[in-house]
Amino acid sequence: MYIKKILIAIVLIGLVVAAFFANFVYKAMLKPNTSFNNEVAYVFIPSNATYQEVRSQLIPLLDDIDSFDNLAERKKYTTNIKAGRFEIRKGMSNNDIINSIRSKNLPIKLSFNNQETLEKLAGRVASQIEADSLSLLKAMKDTTFLNENDFKEETVLGMYLPNSYEFFWNTSAERFRDRMLTEYKRFWTESRMQKAHDIGLSPDQVIALASIVYEESKQTSEQPRIAGVYMNRLRIGMPLQADPTLKFAAYQLPQYKNTVIKRVLNIHKDIESPYNTYKNLGLPPGLIAMPDISAIDAVLNHEKHNYLYFAADAQRLGYHKFAKTLAQHNVNAREYHRYLSSQGINR
């Protein structure tokens, strides 16, 4: 009888312990532990983050941070932090959350276009990945990298082809730059290289001209014709006389900082700059903006014609009128200048 009571007591104690353990396991591992109402929340864990830094992001998202701490300690997550962008779905348990932030780094879609300088590009990229703008700019301008890949500071912006790319959020500045070099080399297929060779331009020169074409017109249907005008001028040794290059040259001067030039004037044509294509023959030393891929392909596949001039079309804003003779061009230009004056655009 006495032994029977002891056995019963042992069984009861075992059941209590089992129940306690089951409750602990449920609370620590299996019980939903999210406090947000959206279907999903994201945490961004920096490189070399401490557990306390991770914890500070999780506190607003969890019902019970203490139970999470306990399981994180048991699963050794507190000493094995992974950097990246991670997803926490509504209703996840502590175990689900730890598994997610430990091994399921999610990529992001990084995009950029129309960044006119390396500085602006670095700022744009830094707003989307962990690397800051200073480290990005340093990597972009690294002289060893430039020399090894035949770039100059004036031309390297052309390596960054505007598009959307998949990256991990915790990508470093150097890895971003190197990936862009890979994309650049992939873009310059054998076919594109042959086309550049056939028109007598290097890839850098193609992109420099494309940047002018792009600044002249955002209309993809018109870009090959504009590119054809400039190729005609290059062929006969005529100055490019591209107004966007005058704006670029002006913006390098202190008096034009934080201004917007809406109308190119004769005073701009006197600016001393290698980018002044009214004073200097041939292409400028580098690109003046980041061209779309459409503008690069417009240069490579430029329209063959006899036009040497074009002027903005006052009747179809965003488009241009083309001319084979200077006399006809002057008529078109005067028409557009009258339109600018009627709108009060004098500079």
TIKOL-888920 format. One record per residue (C-alpha): x, y, z; residue in one letter; residue number from 1. Coordinates in nm, 3 decimals, always signed. Layout:
<atoms>
+---------+---------+---------+----+-----+
|       u |       v |       w | aa |   i |
+---------+---------+---------+----+-----+
|       X |       Y |       Z |  A | NUM |
...
+---------+---------+---------+----+-----+
</atoms>
This chain:
<atoms>
+---------+---------+---------+----+-----+
|       u |       v |       w | aa |   i |
+---------+---------+---------+----+-----+
|  +0.000 |  +0.000 |  +0.000 |  M |   1 |
|  +0.275 |  +0.239 |  +0.097 |  Y |   2 |
|  +0.469 |  +0.165 |  -0.224 |  I |   3 |
|  +0.153 |  +0.217 |  -0.426 |  K |   4 |
|  +0.109 |  +0.564 |  -0.278 |  K |   5 |
|  +0.468 |  +0.648 |  -0.356 |  I |   6 |
|  +0.422 |  +0.538 |  -0.718 |  L |   7 |
|  +0.104 |  +0.741 |  -0.748 |  I |   8 |
|  +0.282 |  +1.043 |  -0.603 |  A |   9 |
|  +0.568 |  +1.001 |  -0.848 |  I |  10 |
|  +0.326 |  +0.977 |  -1.139 |  V |  11 |
|  +0.141 |  +1.290 |  -1.022 |  L |  12 |
|  +0.465 |  +1.481 |  -0.982 |  I |  13 |
|  +0.570 |  +1.363 |  -1.327 |  G |  14 |
|  +0.241 |  +1.483 |  -1.474 |  L |  15 |
|  +0.280 |  +1.820 |  -1.304 |  V |  16 |
|  +0.636 |  +1.852 |  -1.432 |  V |  17 |
|  +0.529 |  +1.743 |  -1.779 |  A |  18 |
|  +0.243 |  +1.992 |  -1.775 |  A |  19 |
|  +0.475 |  +2.266 |  -1.657 |  F |  20 |
|  +0.728 |  +2.176 |  -1.925 |  F |  21 |
|  +0.459 |  +2.157 |  -2.193 |  A |  22 |
|  +0.331 |  +2.498 |  -2.087 |  N |  23 |
|  +0.685 |  +2.635 |  -2.097 |  F |  24 |
|  +0.744 |  +2.489 |  -2.441 |  V |  25 |
|  +0.413 |  +2.627 |  -2.566 |  Y |  26 |
|  +0.476 |  +2.978 |  -2.428 |  K |  27 |
|  +0.840 |  +2.988 |  -2.527 |  A |  28 |
|  +0.825 |  +2.817 |  -2.865 |  M |  29 |
|  +0.478 |  +2.768 |  -3.007 |  L |  30 |
|  +0.247 |  +3.039 |  -2.876 |  K |  31 |
|  +0.185 |  +3.330 |  -3.119 |  P |  32 |
|  +0.388 |  +3.628 |  -2.996 |  N |  33 |
|  +0.328 |  +3.922 |  -3.229 |  T |  34 |
|  +0.158 |  +4.247 |  -3.135 |  S |  35 |
|  +0.122 |  +4.427 |  -3.471 |  F |  36 |
|  -0.195 |  +4.434 |  -3.682 |  N |  37 |
|  -0.041 |  +4.424 |  -4.030 |  N |  38 |
|  +0.013 |  +4.089 |  -4.196 |  E |  39 |
|  +0.389 |  +4.135 |  -4.198 |  V |  40 |
|  +0.659 |  +4.347 |  -4.035 |  A |  41 |
|  +1.024 |  +4.379 |  -4.134 |  Y |  42 |
|  +1.335 |  +4.416 |  -3.923 |  V |  43 |
|  +1.663 |  +4.546 |  -4.062 |  F |  44 |
|  +1.957 |  +4.407 |  -3.869 |  I |  45 |
|  +2.288 |  +4.587 |  -3.935 |  P |  46 |
|  +2.619 |  +4.414 |  -3.981 |  S |  47 |
|  +2.789 |  +4.338 |  -3.647 |  N |  48 |
|  +2.469 |  +4.414 |  -3.456 |  A |  49 |
|  +2.442 |  +4.307 |  -3.092 |  T |  50 |
|  +2.149 |  +4.117 |  -2.951 |  Y |  51 |
|  +2.039 |  +4.430 |  -2.766 |  Q |  52 |
|  +2.015 |  +4.616 |  -3.099 |  E |  53 |
|  +1.800 |  +4.337 |  -3.241 |  V |  54 |
|  +1.592 |  +4.328 |  -2.923 |  R |  55 |
|  +1.520 |  +4.701 |  -2.943 |  S |  56 |
|  +1.363 |  +4.648 |  -3.287 |  Q |  57 |
|  +1.159 |  +4.350 |  -3.166 |  L |  58 |
|  +1.014 |  +4.506 |  -2.850 |  I |  59 |
|  +0.741 |  +4.704 |  -3.036 |  P |  60 |
|  +0.653 |  +4.397 |  -3.245 |  L |  61 |
|  +0.619 |  +4.129 |  -2.974 |  L |  62 |
|  +0.368 |  +4.068 |  -2.694 |  D |  63 |
|  +0.619 |  +3.904 |  -2.464 |  D |  64 |
|  +0.983 |  +3.999 |  -2.510 |  I |  65 |
|  +1.093 |  +3.802 |  -2.201 |  D |  66 |
|  +0.982 |  +3.468 |  -2.342 |  S |  67 |
|  +1.159 |  +3.555 |  -2.664 |  F |  68 |
|  +1.477 |  +3.634 |  -2.469 |  D |  69 |
|  +1.462 |  +3.297 |  -2.297 |  N |  70 |
|  +1.428 |  +3.101 |  -2.620 |  L |  71 |
|  +1.686 |  +3.315 |  -2.801 |  A |  72 |
|  +1.932 |  +3.232 |  -2.525 |  E |  73 |
|  +1.854 |  +2.861 |  -2.538 |  R |  74 |
|  +1.887 |  +2.850 |  -2.917 |  K |  75 |
|  +2.212 |  +3.051 |  -2.898 |  K |  76 |
|  +2.074 |  +3.322 |  -3.124 |  Y |  77 |
|  +2.198 |  +3.592 |  -2.885 |  T |  78 |
|  +2.558 |  +3.511 |  -2.984 |  T |  79 |
|  +2.492 |  +3.433 |  -3.351 |  N |  80 |
|  +2.330 |  +3.744 |  -3.499 |  I |  81 |
|  +2.282 |  +3.759 |  -3.877 |  K |  82 |
|  +2.263 |  +4.086 |  -4.070 |  A |  83 |
|  +1.993 |  +4.153 |  -4.326 |  G |  84 |
|  +1.628 |  +4.228 |  -4.390 |  R |  85 |
|  +1.396 |  +3.980 |  -4.227 |  F |  86 |
|  +1.023 |  +3.915 |  -4.225 |  E |  87 |
|  +0.804 |  +3.860 |  -3.921 |  I |  88 |
|  +0.451 |  +3.753 |  -4.006 |  R |  89 |
|  +0.151 |  +3.815 |  -3.787 |  K |  90 |
|  +0.090 |  +3.523 |  -3.549 |  G |  91 |
|  +0.445 |  +3.388 |  -3.560 |  M |  92 |
|  +0.579 |  +3.210 |  -3.251 |  S |  93 |
|  +0.914 |  +3.286 |  -3.091 |  N |  94 |
|  +1.058 |  +2.979 |  -3.260 |  N |  95 |
|  +0.930 |  +3.093 |  -3.601 |  D |  96 |
|  +1.069 |  +3.442 |  -3.546 |  I |  97 |
|  +1.412 |  +3.317 |  -3.446 |  I |  98 |
|  +1.426 |  +3.083 |  -3.744 |  N |  99 |
|  +1.328 |  +3.369 |  -3.973 |  S | 100 |
|  +1.577 |  +3.629 |  -3.848 |  I | 101 |
|  +1.856 |  +3.375 |  -3.828 |  R | 102 |
|  +1.842 |  +3.226 |  -4.176 |  S | 103 |
|  +1.592 |  +3.397 |  -4.407 |  K | 104 |
|  +1.759 |  +3.715 |  -4.528 |  N | 105 |
|  +1.520 |  +3.864 |  -4.785 |  L | 106 |
|  +1.645 |  +4.054 |  -5.093 |  P | 107 |
|  +1.520 |  +4.398 |  -5.186 |  I | 108 |
|  +1.457 |  +4.561 |  -5.522 |  K | 109 |
|  +1.710 |  +4.842 |  -5.555 |  L | 110 |
|  +1.647 |  +5.097 |  -5.830 |  S | 111 |
|  +1.799 |  +5.420 |  -5.952 |  F | 112 |
|  +1.777 |  +5.647 |  -6.255 |  N | 113 |
|  +1.840 |  +6.009 |  -6.350 |  N | 114 |
|  +2.112 |  +6.056 |  -6.088 |  Q | 115 |
|  +2.329 |  +6.328 |  -6.242 |  E | 116 |
|  +2.644 |  +6.273 |  -6.033 |  T | 117 |
|  +2.818 |  +6.003 |  -5.833 |  L | 118 |
|  +2.727 |  +6.195 |  -5.519 |  E | 119 |
|  +2.357 |  +6.186 |  -5.600 |  K | 120 |
|  +2.379 |  +5.820 |  -5.699 |  L | 121 |
|  +2.548 |  +5.734 |  -5.370 |  A | 122 |
|  +2.272 |  +5.913 |  -5.181 |  G | 123 |
|  +2.001 |  +5.733 |  -5.376 |  R | 124 |
|  +2.156 |  +5.390 |  -5.321 |  V | 125 |
|  +2.227 |  +5.459 |  -4.953 |  A | 126 |
|  +1.856 |  +5.517 |  -4.896 |  S | 127 |
|  +1.791 |  +5.157 |  -5.000 |  Q | 128 |
|  +2.075 |  +4.946 |  -4.854 |  I | 129 |
|  +2.283 |  +4.943 |  -4.537 |  E | 130 |
|  +2.595 |  +5.105 |  -4.686 |  A | 131 |
|  +2.604 |  +5.482 |  -4.625 |  D | 132 |
|  +2.660 |  +5.742 |  -4.896 |  S | 133 |
|  +3.018 |  +5.822 |  -4.789 |  L | 134 |
|  +3.133 |  +5.462 |  -4.809 |  S | 135 |
|  +2.954 |  +5.420 |  -5.143 |  L | 136 |
|  +3.114 |  +5.732 |  -5.286 |  L | 137 |
|  +3.457 |  +5.622 |  -5.163 |  K | 138 |
|  +3.413 |  +5.282 |  -5.333 |  A | 139 |
|  +3.288 |  +5.443 |  -5.654 |  M | 140 |
|  +3.587 |  +5.680 |  -5.674 |  K | 141 |
|  +3.852 |  +5.431 |  -5.562 |  D | 142 |
|  +4.147 |  +5.497 |  -5.793 |  T | 143 |
|  +4.265 |  +5.137 |  -5.793 |  T | 144 |
|  +3.922 |  +5.019 |  -5.904 |  F | 145 |
|  +3.903 |  +5.291 |  -6.171 |  L | 146 |
|  +4.247 |  +5.213 |  -6.310 |  N | 147 |
|  +4.195 |  +4.836 |  -6.312 |  E | 148 |
|  +3.873 |  +4.875 |  -6.511 |  N | 149 |
|  +3.975 |  +5.158 |  -6.749 |  D | 150 |
|  +3.746 |  +5.420 |  -6.598 |  F | 151 |
|  +3.805 |  +5.781 |  -6.505 |  K | 152 |
|  +3.612 |  +5.978 |  -6.248 |  E | 153 |
|  +3.449 |  +6.163 |  -6.539 |  E | 154 |
|  +3.328 |  +5.842 |  -6.703 |  T | 155 |
|  +3.258 |  +5.595 |  -6.422 |  V | 156 |
|  +2.900 |  +5.715 |  -6.370 |  L | 157 |
|  +2.831 |  +5.541 |  -6.701 |  G | 158 |
|  +2.907 |  +5.207 |  -6.535 |  M | 159 |
|  +2.589 |  +5.237 |  -6.328 |  Y | 160 |
|  +2.313 |  +5.148 |  -6.570 |  L | 161 |
|  +1.972 |  +5.268 |  -6.449 |  P | 162 |
|  +1.743 |  +4.976 |  -6.373 |  N | 163 |
|  +1.603 |  +4.768 |  -6.087 |  S | 164 |
|  +1.834 |  +4.513 |  -5.930 |  Y | 165 |
|  +1.796 |  +4.252 |  -5.658 |  E | 166 |
|  +2.028 |  +4.300 |  -5.361 |  F | 167 |
|  +2.046 |  +4.196 |  -4.999 |  F | 168 |
|  +1.989 |  +4.497 |  -4.775 |  W | 169 |
|  +2.319 |  +4.440 |  -4.593 |  N | 170 |
|  +2.524 |  +4.469 |  -4.915 |  T | 171 |
|  +2.850 |  +4.658 |  -4.861 |  S | 172 |
|  +2.959 |  +4.955 |  -5.072 |  A | 173 |
|  +3.229 |  +4.750 |  -5.245 |  E | 174 |
|  +2.996 |  +4.462 |  -5.322 |  R | 175 |
|  +2.739 |  +4.704 |  -5.468 |  F | 176 |
|  +3.005 |  +4.863 |  -5.690 |  R | 177 |
|  +3.143 |  +4.527 |  -5.803 |  D | 178 |
|  +2.795 |  +4.398 |  -5.884 |  R | 179 |
|  +2.734 |  +4.706 |  -6.098 |  M | 180 |
|  +3.056 |  +4.637 |  -6.286 |  L | 181 |
|  +2.929 |  +4.285 |  -6.355 |  T | 182 |
|  +2.598 |  +4.427 |  -6.484 |  E | 183 |
|  +2.787 |  +4.677 |  -6.700 |  Y | 184 |
|  +2.997 |  +4.403 |  -6.858 |  K | 185 |
|  +2.685 |  +4.193 |  -6.913 |  R | 186 |
|  +2.518 |  +4.489 |  -7.086 |  F | 187 |
|  +2.805 |  +4.532 |  -7.329 |  W | 188 |
|  +2.735 |  +4.221 |  -7.529 |  T | 189 |
|  +2.938 |  +4.126 |  -7.832 |  E | 190 |
|  +2.662 |  +4.274 |  -8.047 |  S | 191 |
|  +2.669 |  +4.612 |  -7.872 |  R | 192 |
|  +3.050 |  +4.620 |  -7.876 |  M | 193 |
|  +3.046 |  +4.554 |  -8.250 |  Q | 194 |
|  +2.794 |  +4.834 |  -8.307 |  K | 195 |
|  +3.010 |  +5.075 |  -8.106 |  A | 196 |
|  +3.313 |  +4.973 |  -8.312 |  H | 197 |
|  +3.120 |  +5.021 |  -8.635 |  D | 198 |
|  +3.033 |  +5.381 |  -8.550 |  I | 199 |
|  +3.385 |  +5.456 |  -8.428 |  G | 200 |
|  +3.308 |  +5.508 |  -8.061 |  L | 201 |
|  +3.423 |  +5.339 |  -7.741 |  S | 202 |
|  +3.164 |  +5.233 |  -7.482 |  P | 203 |
|  +3.254 |  +5.540 |  -7.272 |  D | 204 |
|  +3.200 |  +5.765 |  -7.572 |  Q | 205 |
|  +2.870 |  +5.597 |  -7.658 |  V | 206 |
|  +2.744 |  +5.661 |  -7.305 |  I | 207 |
|  +2.873 |  +6.019 |  -7.308 |  A | 208 |
|  +2.680 |  +6.088 |  -7.627 |  L | 209 |
|  +2.378 |  +5.899 |  -7.492 |  A | 210 |
|  +2.375 |  +6.128 |  -7.190 |  S | 211 |
|  +2.343 |  +6.427 |  -7.423 |  I | 212 |
|  +2.070 |  +6.258 |  -7.626 |  V | 213 |
|  +1.883 |  +6.172 |  -7.307 |  Y | 214 |
|  +1.904 |  +6.528 |  -7.178 |  E | 215 |
|  +1.775 |  +6.654 |  -7.513 |  E | 216 |
|  +1.472 |  +6.424 |  -7.523 |  S | 217 |
|  +1.304 |  +6.171 |  -7.297 |  K | 218 |
|  +1.096 |  +6.052 |  -7.593 |  Q | 219 |
|  +1.236 |  +5.711 |  -7.682 |  T | 220 |
|  +1.083 |  +5.730 |  -8.029 |  S | 221 |
|  +1.280 |  +6.047 |  -8.103 |  E | 222 |
|  +1.615 |  +5.957 |  -7.945 |  Q | 223 |
|  +1.757 |  +5.764 |  -8.246 |  P | 224 |
|  +1.692 |  +6.064 |  -8.472 |  R | 225 |
|  +1.860 |  +6.306 |  -8.229 |  I | 226 |
|  +2.152 |  +6.065 |  -8.197 |  A | 227 |
|  +2.171 |  +6.064 |  -8.578 |  G | 228 |
|  +2.203 |  +6.444 |  -8.581 |  V | 229 |
|  +2.500 |  +6.433 |  -8.345 |  Y | 230 |
|  +2.663 |  +6.147 |  -8.534 |  M | 231 |
|  +2.630 |  +6.352 |  -8.854 |  N | 232 |
|  +2.801 |  +6.647 |  -8.683 |  R | 233 |
|  +3.082 |  +6.428 |  -8.554 |  L | 234 |
|  +3.131 |  +6.279 |  -8.899 |  R | 235 |
|  +3.178 |  +6.614 |  -9.072 |  I | 236 |
|  +3.382 |  +6.772 |  -8.792 |  G | 237 |
|  +3.108 |  +7.012 |  -8.684 |  M | 238 |
|  +3.086 |  +7.109 |  -8.314 |  P | 239 |
|  +2.810 |  +6.921 |  -8.134 |  L | 240 |
|  +2.667 |  +7.252 |  -8.007 |  Q | 241 |
|  +2.458 |  +7.064 |  -7.751 |  A | 242 |
|  +2.275 |  +7.294 |  -7.512 |  D | 243 |
|  +2.266 |  +7.036 |  -7.229 |  P | 244 |
|  +2.646 |  +7.042 |  -7.218 |  T | 245 |
|  +2.635 |  +7.418 |  -7.161 |  L | 246 |
|  +2.400 |  +7.368 |  -6.867 |  K | 247 |
|  +2.632 |  +7.102 |  -6.726 |  F | 248 |
|  +2.932 |  +7.333 |  -6.762 |  A | 249 |
|  +2.743 |  +7.620 |  -6.601 |  A | 250 |
|  +2.634 |  +7.413 |  -6.303 |  Y | 251 |
|  +3.000 |  +7.354 |  -6.218 |  Q | 252 |
|  +3.042 |  +7.729 |  -6.156 |  L | 253 |
|  +2.966 |  +7.891 |  -5.819 |  P | 254 |
|  +2.723 |  +8.146 |  -5.964 |  Q | 255 |
|  +2.498 |  +7.873 |  -6.100 |  Y | 256 |
|  +2.483 |  +7.655 |  -5.788 |  K | 257 |
|  +2.127 |  +7.584 |  -5.674 |  N | 258 |
|  +1.981 |  +7.741 |  -5.989 |  T | 259 |
|  +1.781 |  +7.595 |  -6.276 |  V | 260 |
|  +1.868 |  +7.712 |  -6.628 |  I | 261 |
|  +1.549 |  +7.702 |  -6.831 |  K | 262 |
|  +1.680 |  +7.890 |  -7.131 |  R | 263 |
|  +2.030 |  +7.866 |  -7.278 |  V | 264 |
|  +2.168 |  +8.212 |  -7.361 |  L | 265 |
|  +2.470 |  +8.339 |  -7.553 |  N | 266 |
|  +2.649 |  +8.407 |  -7.224 |  I | 267 |
|  +2.649 |  +8.034 |  -7.155 |  H | 268 |
|  +2.826 |  +7.970 |  -7.484 |  K | 269 |
|  +3.128 |  +8.165 |  -7.357 |  D | 270 |
|  +3.186 |  +7.943 |  -7.055 |  I | 271 |
|  +3.540 |  +7.802 |  -7.051 |  E | 272 |
|  +3.494 |  +7.430 |  -6.998 |  S | 273 |
|  +3.587 |  +7.106 |  -7.175 |  P | 274 |
|  +3.212 |  +7.034 |  -7.162 |  Y | 275 |
|  +3.129 |  +7.340 |  -7.373 |  N | 276 |
|  +3.055 |  +7.171 |  -7.705 |  T | 277 |
|  +3.010 |  +7.508 |  -7.874 |  Y | 278 |
|  +3.378 |  +7.588 |  -7.814 |  K | 279 |
|  +3.526 |  +7.239 |  -7.833 |  N | 280 |
|  +3.509 |  +6.986 |  -8.113 |  L | 281 |
|  +3.409 |  +6.628 |  -8.050 |  G | 282 |
|  +3.259 |  +6.466 |  -7.744 |  L | 283 |
|  +3.299 |  +6.602 |  -7.391 |  P | 284 |
|  +3.537 |  +6.414 |  -7.157 |  P | 285 |
|  +3.255 |  +6.234 |  -6.983 |  G | 286 |
|  +2.883 |  +6.197 |  -6.952 |  L | 287 |
|  +2.672 |  +6.489 |  -6.831 |  I | 288 |
|  +2.394 |  +6.279 |  -6.677 |  A | 289 |
|  +2.287 |  +5.919 |  -6.631 |  M | 290 |
|  +2.122 |  +5.812 |  -6.957 |  P | 291 |
|  +1.850 |  +5.552 |  -6.983 |  D | 292 |
|  +1.939 |  +5.233 |  -7.164 |  I | 293 |
|  +1.704 |  +5.349 |  -7.441 |  S | 294 |
|  +1.935 |  +5.645 |  -7.510 |  A | 295 |
|  +2.245 |  +5.423 |  -7.518 |  I | 296 |
|  +2.079 |  +5.192 |  -7.768 |  D | 297 |
|  +1.960 |  +5.498 |  -7.962 |  A | 298 |
|  +2.323 |  +5.596 |  -8.019 |  V | 299 |
|  +2.424 |  +5.243 |  -8.116 |  L | 300 |
|  +2.126 |  +5.219 |  -8.352 |  N | 301 |
|  +2.100 |  +5.585 |  -8.452 |  H | 302 |
|  +1.883 |  +5.685 |  -8.743 |  E | 303 |
|  +2.059 |  +5.740 |  -9.072 |  K | 304 |
|  +1.944 |  +6.072 |  -9.221 |  H | 305 |
|  +2.074 |  +6.410 |  -9.345 |  N | 306 |
|  +1.953 |  +6.628 |  -9.057 |  Y | 307 |
|  +2.212 |  +6.852 |  -8.894 |  L | 308 |
|  +1.985 |  +7.058 |  -8.670 |  Y | 309 |
|  +1.687 |  +7.029 |  -8.438 |  F | 310 |
|  +1.492 |  +7.266 |  -8.216 |  A | 311 |
|  +1.222 |  +7.211 |  -7.956 |  A | 312 |
|  +0.871 |  +7.207 |  -8.103 |  D | 313 |
|  +0.649 |  +7.474 |  -7.948 |  A | 314 |
|  +0.337 |  +7.293 |  -8.075 |  Q | 315 |
|  +0.440 |  +6.952 |  -7.939 |  R | 316 |
|  +0.626 |  +7.012 |  -7.617 |  L | 317 |
|  +0.874 |  +6.735 |  -7.546 |  G | 318 |
|  +0.936 |  +6.679 |  -7.916 |  Y | 319 |
|  +1.156 |  +6.851 |  -8.174 |  H | 320 |
|  +1.158 |  +6.984 |  -8.528 |  K | 321 |
|  +1.448 |  +6.868 |  -8.745 |  F | 322 |
|  +1.617 |  +7.057 |  -9.025 |  A | 323 |
|  +1.877 |  +6.987 |  -9.291 |  K | 324 |
|  +1.974 |  +7.352 |  -9.341 |  T | 325 |
|  +2.068 |  +7.629 |  -9.101 |  L | 326 |
|  +1.808 |  +7.858 |  -9.258 |  A | 327 |
|  +1.524 |  +7.617 |  -9.178 |  Q | 328 |
|  +1.666 |  +7.555 |  -8.832 |  H | 329 |
|  +1.668 |  +7.928 |  -8.758 |  N | 330 |
|  +1.300 |  +7.944 |  -8.845 |  V | 331 |
|  +1.225 |  +7.657 |  -8.608 |  N | 332 |
|  +1.445 |  +7.802 |  -8.332 |  A | 333 |
|  +1.285 |  +8.147 |  -8.353 |  R | 334 |
|  +0.942 |  +7.991 |  -8.321 |  E | 335 |
|  +1.045 |  +7.813 |  -8.001 |  Y | 336 |
|  +1.216 |  +8.122 |  -7.858 |  H | 337 |
|  +0.894 |  +8.320 |  -7.913 |  R | 338 |
|  +0.710 |  +8.053 |  -7.717 |  Y | 339 |
|  +0.960 |  +8.078 |  -7.428 |  L | 340 |
|  +0.926 |  +8.454 |  -7.420 |  S | 341 |
|  +0.547 |  +8.428 |  -7.419 |  S | 342 |
|  +0.576 |  +8.210 |  -7.109 |  Q | 343 |
|  +0.805 |  +8.456 |  -6.935 |  G | 344 |
|  +1.101 |  +8.219 |  -6.953 |  I | 345 |
|  +1.396 |  +8.451 |  -7.008 |  N | 346 |
|  +1.681 |  +8.261 |  -6.840 |  R | 347 |
+---------+---------+---------+----+-----+
</atoms>
